[in-house]
Amino acid sequence: MARPLSNLVEKDAPWCWEVEHDEALQAVKESLLRAPILALPDPDRPFSVVCDASDFAIG
């Protein structure tokens, strides 16, 4: 999701904002607005831990 934005800040990468960057930024903003409400887990109830194991950026 955020990879196009991450590519812009790589060392020696040219800064050229394009439509794909607008779309990535909009997707990140929408994801942040839809983020779930987080709370500490209840040790008396089952819960899952989910992570992003991507080799690049986030999302």
Secondary structure, 3 states (H helix, E strand, C coil): CCHHHHHHCCCCCCCCCCHHHHHHHHHHHHHHHCCCCCCCCCCCCCCCCCCCCCCCCCC
